[in-house]
Amino acid sequence: MLYGLMKYLILGPWLKLIFRPKVEGRDNVPDSGPAIIASNHLSFSDSIFMPLMVKRKVTFVAKAEYFTGKGLKGWLVKMFFVGTGTIPVDRSGGRAAQAALETQLNVLRAGNLAGIYPEGTRSPDGRLYRGKTGVARLALDSGAPVIPVVMLNADEIQPPGKLLPRIKRVRIRFGEPLDFSRYAGMSGDRFVERAITDEIMYELMELSGREYVDIYAQKIKNQQLKATATPTVKPPAESTTGSVAA
């Protein structure tokens, strides 16, 4: 209920009025039945603008910590994710990826749309990075088609680290559905899963026109954090000249 209120009454109409989204290929999203919406990830606002432009509900998953914050900020963050139809996933015990896939599989088995960012995290510099194979396992286990979609300028509207977006026309492009039924029964084959993932990433590259980098985005982020970390320098030890040994 909150999702519908946010999308059609409270937030959606204002966002459309202010940002005037330009959407290409929206008819590639089926009117019924399960499908995987696989998107590049440039900005926090991706999870707002793309689902807003799809007639059906698009369900993403997010770490459970987003739903348990304290104070006003924590409540607002929780309400945002609840209002956008996001499902919390427990990341404890090292099963975060599997829990997310199982949750999305249930969404697809119910005949709905599951949203996923194959890169696994936001791009650190606007380029498109290597996809994780979870999207391939989701496609193989569900049999659902994959709809590639690209946010063309979300990083210009809300650059990483910026809370307030710039007022600029949002541009989104949906590609044609990708059918991987030829690989039916091959879930768990890492070579097949990598081939499917790479095909999806190639389509995202073609649709977006962004440079592709065959490295995981999180690795680049980790390198950036390491480079900006300030090393701790210990002060020189005090001189013991003139001390008397015991």
C-alpha positions as CSV (number, residue, x, y, z in Angstrom):
1,M,0.0,0.0,0.0
2,L,2.8,2.4,0.9
3,Y,4.5,1.6,-2.4
4,G,1.5,2.6,-4.4
5,L,1.0,5.8,-2.4
6,M,4.7,6.8,-2.9
7,K,4.7,6.0,-6.6
8,Y,1.4,7.4,-7.7
9,L,0.4,10.0,-5.2
10,I,3.1,11.3,-2.8
11,L,6.5,11.2,-4.6
12,G,6.0,10.0,-8.2
13,P,4.0,12.8,-9.7
14,W,6.4,15.5,-8.3
15,L,9.5,13.7,-9.5
16,K,8.0,13.3,-13.0
17,L,7.1,17.0,-13.0
18,I,10.5,18.2,-11.8
19,F,12.9,15.8,-13.6
20,R,10.8,15.2,-16.8
21,P,12.1,11.6,-17.4
22,K,12.8,10.6,-21.0
23,V,12.4,6.9,-21.4
24,E,13.3,4.7,-24.4
25,G,12.2,1.1,-24.9
26,R,9.7,1.0,-22.0
27,D,7.6,-1.4,-24.1
28,N,10.3,-4.0,-23.7
29,V,9.1,-4.6,-20.1
30,P,6.3,-7.2,-20.3
31,D,2.9,-6.3,-19.0
32,S,2.7,-9.6,-17.1
33,G,4.8,-12.6,-16.0
34,P,8.2,-12.7,-14.4
35,A,11.2,-10.8,-15.7
36,I,14.6,-9.7,-14.3
37,I,15.3,-6.0,-14.7
38,A,19.1,-5.8,-14.8
39,S,20.5,-2.2,-14.6
40,N,23.8,-0.4,-14.4
41,H,24.3,1.5,-11.2
42,L,25.5,5.1,-11.2
43,S,23.7,6.7,-8.3
44,F,21.5,6.2,-5.3
45,S,18.7,7.8,-7.3
46,D,18.7,4.8,-9.8
47,S,16.4,2.9,-7.4
48,I,14.0,5.8,-7.5
49,F,13.7,6.9,-11.1
50,M,13.8,3.5,-12.9
51,P,11.0,1.8,-10.9
52,L,9.0,5.0,-11.2
53,M,9.0,4.7,-15.0
54,V,7.8,1.0,-15.1
55,K,4.1,0.4,-14.8
56,R,4.6,-2.7,-12.7
57,K,6.2,-2.9,-9.4
58,V,10.0,-3.6,-9.5
59,T,11.3,-5.3,-6.4
60,F,14.9,-4.9,-5.2
61,V,16.6,-6.3,-2.2
62,A,18.9,-4.4,0.3
63,K,20.8,-5.1,3.4
64,A,18.7,-5.3,6.5
65,E,20.7,-2.5,8.2
66,Y,18.9,0.0,6.1
67,F,15.7,-0.9,7.9
68,T,17.0,-0.7,11.5
69,G,18.6,2.7,11.7
70,K,18.0,4.9,14.8
71,G,16.5,8.4,15.1
72,L,14.8,10.5,12.4
73,K,17.4,9.7,9.8
74,G,17.0,6.0,10.4
75,W,13.2,6.2,10.2
76,L,13.4,8.2,7.0
77,V,15.7,5.7,5.3
78,K,13.5,2.8,6.4
79,M,10.4,4.5,5.0
80,F,12.1,5.2,1.7
81,F,13.1,1.6,1.2
82,V,9.7,0.3,2.4
83,G,8.0,2.8,0.1
84,T,10.0,1.7,-2.9
85,G,9.1,-1.9,-2.4
86,T,12.6,-3.0,-1.3
87,I,12.9,-6.2,0.7
88,P,15.5,-6.4,3.5
89,V,18.0,-9.2,3.5
90,D,20.0,-10.5,6.5
91,R,23.7,-10.2,5.6
92,S,24.9,-12.1,8.7
93,G,26.5,-15.5,8.5
94,G,28.2,-14.9,5.1
95,R,25.0,-15.8,3.2
96,A,24.1,-12.4,1.9
97,A,24.4,-13.2,-1.8
98,Q,22.4,-16.5,-1.5
99,A,19.7,-14.9,0.7
100,A,19.3,-12.1,-1.9
101,L,19.0,-14.6,-4.7
102,E,16.4,-16.7,-2.9
103,T,14.4,-13.7,-2.1
104,Q,14.4,-12.6,-5.7
105,L,13.6,-16.1,-6.9
106,N,10.4,-16.0,-4.8
107,V,9.5,-12.6,-6.4
108,L,9.9,-14.2,-9.9
109,R,8.0,-17.4,-9.0
110,A,5.1,-15.2,-8.0
111,G,5.1,-13.8,-11.5
112,N,6.6,-10.4,-10.6
113,L,9.5,-8.2,-11.7
114,A,12.8,-8.5,-9.8
115,G,15.4,-5.7,-10.0
116,I,19.1,-6.3,-9.8
117,Y,22.4,-4.4,-10.2
118,P,24.8,-7.0,-11.7
119,E,27.9,-4.9,-10.8
120,G,26.9,-5.4,-7.1
121,T,27.6,-1.8,-6.1
122,R,27.6,1.7,-7.6
123,S,30.2,2.6,-10.2
124,P,33.0,4.6,-8.6
125,D,33.6,6.7,-11.7
126,G,30.7,6.3,-14.2
127,R,32.3,3.4,-16.1
128,L,30.6,0.0,-16.4
129,Y,32.3,-2.8,-14.4
130,R,32.4,-6.5,-14.5
131,G,29.1,-8.2,-13.5
132,K,28.7,-10.7,-10.8
133,T,27.2,-14.0,-11.8
134,G,24.2,-13.8,-9.4
135,V,22.1,-12.4,-12.2
136,A,22.9,-15.5,-14.4
137,R,21.9,-17.9,-11.6
138,L,18.7,-15.9,-11.1
139,A,17.9,-16.2,-14.8
140,L,18.8,-19.9,-15.0
141,D,16.9,-20.9,-11.8
142,S,13.8,-18.9,-12.7
143,G,13.7,-19.2,-16.5
144,A,12.7,-15.6,-16.6
145,P,13.9,-13.2,-19.4
146,V,16.4,-10.5,-18.5
147,I,15.5,-6.9,-19.5
148,P,18.7,-4.8,-19.6
149,V,18.2,-1.1,-18.7
150,V,20.6,1.8,-18.4
151,M,20.5,5.0,-16.4
152,L,22.2,7.4,-18.9
153,N,22.9,10.4,-16.7
154,A,22.0,9.5,-13.1
155,D,25.6,10.3,-12.0
156,E,25.2,13.8,-13.3
157,I,21.9,14.3,-11.5
158,Q,23.1,12.9,-8.2
159,P,26.9,12.3,-8.1
160,P,28.2,9.9,-5.4
161,G,28.3,11.6,-2.0
162,K,25.8,14.2,-2.9
163,L,22.5,14.2,-0.9
164,L,20.5,16.6,-3.0
165,P,20.1,15.9,-6.7
166,R,20.6,18.5,-9.5
167,I,17.5,19.5,-11.5
168,K,18.2,17.9,-14.8
169,R,16.1,15.7,-17.2
170,V,16.4,12.0,-16.3
171,R,17.3,9.7,-19.2
172,I,16.6,6.0,-19.1
173,R,16.9,3.3,-21.9
174,F,15.4,-0.2,-21.8
175,G,16.8,-2.9,-24.1
176,E,15.1,-5.9,-25.7
177,P,14.6,-9.0,-23.5
178,L,17.4,-11.5,-23.3
179,D,16.4,-15.1,-23.5
180,F,18.7,-17.7,-21.9
181,S,16.4,-20.7,-22.2
182,R,19.1,-22.4,-24.3
183,Y,21.1,-22.9,-21.1
184,A,18.2,-24.5,-19.2
185,G,19.4,-27.0,-16.6
186,M,22.9,-25.6,-16.5
187,S,22.6,-23.6,-13.3
188,G,25.8,-24.1,-11.3
189,D,28.1,-24.3,-14.3
190,R,30.4,-21.4,-13.6
191,F,31.5,-21.1,-17.3
192,V,27.9,-20.8,-18.4
193,E,27.0,-18.4,-15.7
194,R,30.0,-16.2,-16.6
195,A,29.0,-16.3,-20.3
196,I,25.5,-15.2,-19.5
197,T,26.7,-12.4,-17.2
198,D,29.1,-11.2,-19.8
199,E,26.4,-11.1,-22.4
200,I,24.2,-9.0,-20.1
201,M,27.0,-6.6,-19.4
202,Y,27.8,-6.3,-23.1
203,E,24.1,-5.3,-23.7
204,L,24.4,-2.7,-20.9
205,M,27.6,-1.4,-22.5
206,E,26.0,-1.1,-25.9
207,L,22.9,0.6,-24.5
208,S,24.7,3.1,-22.3
209,G,27.7,3.9,-24.5
210,R,29.9,3.8,-21.3
211,E,33.4,2.4,-21.2
212,Y,33.5,-1.2,-19.9
213,V,36.2,-2.3,-17.4
214,D,36.7,-6.0,-16.8
215,I,37.3,-5.6,-13.1
216,Y,34.8,-5.7,-10.2
217,A,33.8,-2.2,-9.1
218,Q,34.2,-3.1,-5.4
219,K,37.9,-3.8,-6.0
220,I,38.4,-0.3,-7.4
221,K,36.5,1.2,-4.4
222,N,38.7,-0.8,-2.1
223,Q,41.8,0.5,-3.8
224,Q,40.5,4.1,-3.6
225,L,39.8,3.7,0.1
226,K,43.3,2.3,0.7
227,A,44.9,5.2,-1.3
228,T,43.1,7.9,0.7
229,A,43.6,6.3,4.1
230,T,46.0,8.3,6.3
231,P,48.7,6.1,7.8
232,T,49.3,6.3,11.5
233,V,52.7,7.6,12.3
234,K,54.0,6.8,15.8
235,P,55.9,9.6,17.6
236,P,59.6,9.0,18.1
237,A,60.5,7.4,21.4
238,E,61.8,9.6,24.2
239,S,65.5,9.6,24.6
240,T,66.8,7.5,27.5
241,T,70.2,9.1,27.6
242,G,71.3,9.5,31.3
243,S,69.0,6.8,32.6
244,V,70.3,4.3,35.1
245,A,69.9,0.7,34.2
246,A,68.4,-1.5,36.8
